[in-house]
Amino acid sequence: MSTVEPGGEPPTDTLGPTVLRMMLGGQLHRFREAAGVTPDRAGYEIRASRSKISRMENGRVGFKERDVADLLTLYGITDEQVRGSMLSLARQANAPGWWSKYGDVLADWFEAYLGLEAAASVIRTFELQFVYGLFQTEAYARAVTLLGYRAAPTEEIDRRVSLRLKRQDLLTRPDPPQVWAVIDEGALRRPVGGLAVMRAQLNRLIEVAELRHVTIQVVPFGRGGHAAAGGSFTVLRFTEAELPDVVYIEQLTSALYLDKPDDVDHYMEVMNLLSTQALTPDRTTGFLTQIAREL
């Protein structure tokens, strides 16, 4: 488990700014509660609102070193090593992630997800309509992008596709996350981009499924309805014990991030049920081959 010890440096080689902010915010929350300080009082101390304190403690915003220092003083944290570690973490949490260069085409609500995805140790996802983004071919990714941005200039489409493909680097890095994807058959039967593009995409899924850290299962039509018929979702888990699991649900113009235990437990229950309803990974490979031949 990676933690920030007094006088130590957080493991920034594996943790992106989003997770570092969550770690810092969580520690500030614990310090505040231990000191018996209300969010309103903390907000007043740094010339901010109660909601700003909430966003900071949830890791949803960046941190000013001055604000962190003032809050630590308010909470009675005087140990210089602890203060130094917290301020160092604040500096590193404000460092831009690799996705910052795509700021012109990157929505704020999706930027947070990229940070979580890059730092996750386990990613479990259910896809109802499209192939999971980490497994998409360039041609398929372009076709999906065009569905939502038909009027966008070619340069913008290229940038959006490039961002989507860049995400896939985590599959081949030295310490890749465990990725377990359950896909509805409908997503595989829908010829996004045309038959040739879809056939190549199915072959790509067969290749990716051979990676030791990737598990792919398909829920065939023959299994009838299932608990996740309402839509796609992703559950992310982290090595750092102090970080909660996060459920990500993407919408057309925004996204939901759920981290309350009851919410996460519900989605994990659905995910586990889907995994039992779906074809086994071995049977899934044969099923993907069959669909590719039928196109």
C-alpha positions as CSV (number, residue, x, y, z in Angstrom):
1,M,0.0,0.0,0.0
2,S,1.3,3.5,-0.9
3,T,0.9,6.2,1.7
4,V,2.5,9.5,2.4
5,E,4.7,9.1,5.4
6,P,6.1,12.1,7.3
7,G,9.1,13.4,5.4
8,G,8.5,10.9,2.6
9,E,7.5,11.5,-1.0
10,P,4.3,10.1,-2.5
11,P,4.7,7.6,-5.4
12,T,4.1,10.0,-8.2
13,D,5.6,7.6,-10.8
14,T,2.4,5.5,-10.5
15,L,-0.2,8.0,-9.1
16,G,-1.6,10.8,-11.2
17,P,-2.7,14.2,-10.0
18,T,-6.4,13.2,-9.6
19,V,-5.6,10.4,-7.1
20,L,-3.0,12.6,-5.3
21,R,-5.7,15.2,-4.8
22,M,-8.0,12.5,-3.4
23,M,-5.3,11.4,-1.0
24,L,-4.5,14.9,0.1
25,G,-8.2,15.8,0.4
26,G,-8.9,12.7,2.5
27,Q,-6.1,13.5,4.9
28,L,-7.3,17.1,5.3
29,H,-10.8,15.7,6.0
30,R,-9.4,13.4,8.7
31,F,-7.4,16.3,10.3
32,R,-10.4,18.6,10.3
33,E,-12.7,16.1,12.0
34,A,-10.0,15.2,14.5
35,A,-9.7,18.9,15.4
36,G,-13.5,19.3,15.7
37,V,-13.5,22.1,13.0
38,T,-16.6,22.6,11.0
39,P,-16.5,23.0,7.1
40,D,-17.8,26.5,7.5
41,R,-15.0,27.5,9.9
42,A,-12.4,25.9,7.6
43,G,-13.8,27.7,4.6
44,Y,-13.7,31.0,6.5
45,E,-10.0,30.4,7.3
46,I,-9.0,30.2,3.6
47,R,-11.5,32.8,2.4
48,A,-13.7,30.2,0.7
49,S,-17.1,28.6,1.1
50,R,-18.2,25.4,2.8
51,S,-18.7,23.8,-0.6
52,K,-15.1,24.6,-1.6
53,I,-13.9,22.7,1.5
54,S,-16.1,19.8,0.5
55,R,-14.7,19.8,-3.1
56,M,-11.2,19.9,-1.7
57,E,-11.7,17.0,0.7
58,N,-13.2,15.0,-2.1
59,G,-10.2,15.7,-4.4
60,R,-12.4,17.5,-7.0
61,V,-10.3,20.7,-7.2
62,G,-6.7,21.7,-7.1
63,F,-4.9,22.9,-4.0
64,K,-3.1,26.2,-3.2
65,E,-0.2,25.5,-0.9
66,R,-1.1,28.6,1.1
67,D,-4.6,27.1,1.7
68,V,-3.2,23.8,2.8
69,A,-0.7,25.5,5.1
70,D,-3.5,27.6,6.7
71,L,-5.8,24.6,7.1
72,L,-3.0,22.6,8.8
73,T,-2.4,25.4,11.2
74,L,-6.1,25.7,12.0
75,Y,-6.2,21.9,12.6
76,G,-3.3,22.1,15.0
77,I,-0.8,20.2,12.8
78,T,2.5,21.6,13.8
79,D,4.9,18.7,13.1
80,E,7.2,20.1,10.3
81,Q,7.7,16.7,8.7
82,V,3.9,16.2,8.4
83,R,3.4,19.7,7.1
84,G,6.2,19.3,4.6
85,S,4.8,16.1,3.3
86,M,1.4,17.6,2.9
87,L,2.7,20.7,1.1
88,S,4.8,18.5,-1.2
89,L,1.8,16.4,-2.0
90,A,-0.2,19.6,-2.8
91,R,2.5,20.7,-5.3
92,Q,2.5,17.3,-7.0
93,A,-1.2,17.1,-7.0
94,N,-1.3,20.3,-9.1
95,A,1.0,18.9,-11.7
96,P,-0.7,18.4,-15.1
97,G,-1.4,14.8,-16.3
98,W,-0.6,13.5,-19.7
99,W,-4.1,14.5,-20.8
100,S,-3.5,18.2,-20.2
101,K,-2.3,18.7,-23.8
102,Y,-5.8,17.7,-24.9
103,G,-7.4,20.4,-23.0
104,D,-9.0,21.9,-26.1
105,V,-11.2,18.8,-26.6
106,L,-11.4,17.5,-23.1
107,A,-14.4,18.1,-20.9
108,D,-13.8,18.8,-17.2
109,W,-16.0,15.9,-16.1
110,F,-14.1,13.4,-18.2
111,E,-10.7,14.8,-17.2
112,A,-11.4,13.5,-13.7
113,Y,-12.1,10.0,-15.0
114,L,-8.8,9.9,-16.9
115,G,-6.9,10.5,-13.7
116,L,-8.8,7.8,-11.9
117,E,-8.4,5.3,-14.8
118,A,-4.6,6.0,-15.0
119,A,-4.2,5.2,-11.2
120,A,-6.6,2.3,-10.8
121,S,-5.3,-1.1,-10.0
122,V,-8.6,-2.8,-11.0
123,I,-11.1,-1.7,-13.6
124,R,-14.4,-3.5,-14.0
125,T,-16.7,-2.2,-16.7
126,F,-20.0,-3.1,-18.3
127,E,-20.7,-1.9,-21.9
128,L,-24.2,-1.8,-23.4
129,Q,-23.8,0.0,-26.7
130,F,-20.1,0.3,-27.6
131,V,-16.9,-1.6,-27.2
132,Y,-15.0,-0.4,-24.2
133,G,-12.7,2.6,-25.0
134,L,-9.5,0.9,-23.9
135,F,-10.1,-1.9,-26.5
136,Q,-11.2,0.2,-29.5
137,T,-9.3,0.2,-32.8
138,E,-8.5,3.6,-34.4
139,A,-11.2,3.2,-37.1
140,Y,-13.9,2.2,-34.5
141,A,-12.9,5.0,-32.2
142,R,-13.2,7.5,-35.1
143,A,-16.7,6.1,-36.0
144,V,-17.9,6.4,-32.4
145,T,-16.4,9.9,-32.1
146,L,-18.2,11.0,-35.3
147,L,-21.5,9.9,-33.9
148,G,-21.3,12.6,-31.2
149,Y,-19.4,15.3,-33.2
150,R,-20.7,15.1,-36.8
151,A,-20.2,18.8,-37.4
152,A,-16.7,19.0,-35.9
153,P,-13.8,19.8,-38.2
154,T,-11.4,17.0,-39.1
155,E,-8.7,18.4,-36.9
156,E,-10.9,18.2,-33.8
157,I,-12.0,14.6,-34.6
158,D,-8.3,13.6,-35.0
159,R,-7.6,15.1,-31.6
160,R,-10.4,13.3,-29.9
161,V,-9.4,10.0,-31.5
162,S,-5.8,10.5,-30.5
163,L,-6.9,11.1,-26.9
164,R,-9.0,7.9,-26.9
165,L,-6.1,5.9,-28.2
166,K,-3.6,7.5,-25.8
167,R,-5.6,6.1,-22.9
168,Q,-4.8,2.6,-24.1
169,D,-1.1,3.0,-23.2
170,L,-1.9,1.8,-19.7
171,L,-2.6,-1.7,-21.1
172,T,1.0,-2.1,-22.1
173,R,2.8,-0.2,-19.3
174,P,5.0,-2.2,-16.8
175,D,2.3,-2.2,-14.1
176,P,-1.1,-2.4,-15.9
177,P,-4.4,-2.6,-14.1
178,Q,-6.5,-5.7,-14.1
179,V,-9.3,-4.9,-16.6
180,W,-12.4,-7.0,-16.5
181,A,-15.0,-6.1,-19.1
182,V,-18.5,-7.5,-19.6
183,I,-20.0,-6.5,-23.0
184,D,-23.6,-6.9,-24.1
185,E,-24.0,-8.7,-27.4
186,G,-25.8,-5.7,-28.8
187,A,-22.6,-3.7,-28.7
188,L,-20.9,-6.4,-30.9
189,R,-23.7,-6.8,-33.4
190,R,-24.0,-3.0,-34.0
191,P,-21.8,-2.4,-37.1
192,V,-20.3,1.0,-36.0
193,G,-18.3,2.3,-38.9
194,G,-19.4,-0.4,-41.2
195,L,-18.9,-4.2,-41.4
196,A,-15.2,-4.1,-42.2
197,V,-14.5,-1.7,-39.2
198,M,-16.6,-3.9,-36.9
199,R,-14.9,-7.1,-38.1
200,A,-11.5,-5.6,-37.3
201,Q,-12.8,-4.5,-33.9
202,L,-13.9,-7.9,-33.0
203,N,-10.5,-9.3,-34.0
204,R,-8.9,-6.7,-31.8
205,L,-11.1,-7.9,-28.8
206,I,-9.9,-11.4,-29.4
207,E,-6.2,-10.2,-29.3
208,V,-6.7,-8.1,-26.2
209,A,-8.4,-10.9,-24.4
210,E,-5.1,-12.8,-24.6
211,L,-3.4,-10.3,-22.3
212,R,-2.8,-11.8,-18.9
213,H,-4.4,-8.8,-17.1
214,V,-7.5,-8.5,-19.3
215,T,-10.7,-10.5,-19.0
216,I,-13.5,-10.1,-21.5
217,Q,-17.0,-11.7,-21.2
218,V,-20.0,-11.3,-23.4
219,V,-23.6,-11.4,-22.3
220,P,-25.5,-13.0,-25.2
221,F,-29.0,-12.2,-26.2
222,G,-30.0,-15.7,-25.3
223,R,-29.5,-15.0,-21.6
224,G,-32.5,-12.7,-21.7
225,G,-32.6,-9.4,-19.7
226,H,-30.0,-8.6,-17.1
227,A,-29.6,-6.3,-14.2
228,A,-27.5,-3.7,-16.0
229,A,-29.9,-3.1,-18.9
230,G,-30.2,0.5,-17.8
231,G,-26.8,1.5,-19.1
232,S,-23.0,1.2,-19.0
233,F,-20.9,1.8,-15.9
234,T,-17.3,1.4,-14.7
235,V,-16.0,0.5,-11.2
236,L,-12.5,1.6,-10.3
237,R,-10.4,0.3,-7.4
238,F,-7.1,1.6,-6.1
239,T,-4.1,0.0,-4.3
240,E,-4.2,2.8,-1.8
241,A,-6.4,1.6,1.0
242,E,-7.5,5.1,2.0
243,L,-9.1,5.7,-1.4
244,P,-12.6,4.4,-1.9
245,D,-13.8,2.5,-5.0
246,V,-15.4,4.8,-7.5
247,V,-18.3,4.1,-9.8
248,Y,-18.3,6.1,-13.1
249,I,-21.4,6.6,-15.1
250,E,-21.1,8.6,-18.3
251,Q,-23.9,10.7,-19.7
252,L,-24.2,12.7,-22.8
253,T,-22.9,16.0,-21.4
254,S,-21.7,15.0,-17.9
255,A,-20.9,12.1,-15.7
256,L,-21.7,10.7,-12.2
257,Y,-18.9,9.7,-9.8
258,L,-20.3,7.6,-6.9
259,D,-18.1,6.6,-4.0
260,K,-20.5,6.0,-1.1
261,P,-20.2,2.4,0.1
262,D,-23.9,1.6,-0.5
263,D,-23.8,2.9,-4.1
264,V,-20.5,1.0,-4.8
265,D,-21.8,-2.2,-3.2
266,H,-24.9,-2.1,-5.4
267,Y,-23.0,-1.7,-8.6
268,M,-20.5,-4.4,-7.6
269,E,-23.4,-6.7,-6.9
270,V,-24.7,-6.0,-10.4
271,M,-21.3,-6.5,-11.9
272,N,-20.8,-9.8,-10.1
273,L,-24.2,-11.0,-11.3
274,L,-23.4,-10.0,-14.9
275,S,-20.2,-12.0,-14.7
276,T,-22.1,-15.1,-13.8
277,Q,-24.7,-14.5,-16.5
278,A,-22.1,-13.9,-19.2
279,L,-20.2,-16.5,-21.2
280,T,-16.9,-17.6,-19.7
281,P,-13.8,-15.9,-21.1
282,D,-12.9,-19.0,-23.2
283,R,-16.4,-19.3,-24.6
284,T,-16.4,-15.5,-25.2
285,T,-13.4,-15.8,-27.5
286,G,-15.3,-18.4,-29.6
287,F,-18.4,-16.3,-29.6
288,L,-16.4,-13.2,-30.9
289,T,-14.9,-15.3,-33.7
290,Q,-18.4,-16.5,-34.7
291,I,-19.8,-13.0,-34.8
292,A,-16.8,-11.8,-36.9
293,R,-17.4,-14.6,-39.4
294,E,-21.1,-13.6,-39.7
295,L,-20.4,-10.0,-40.6
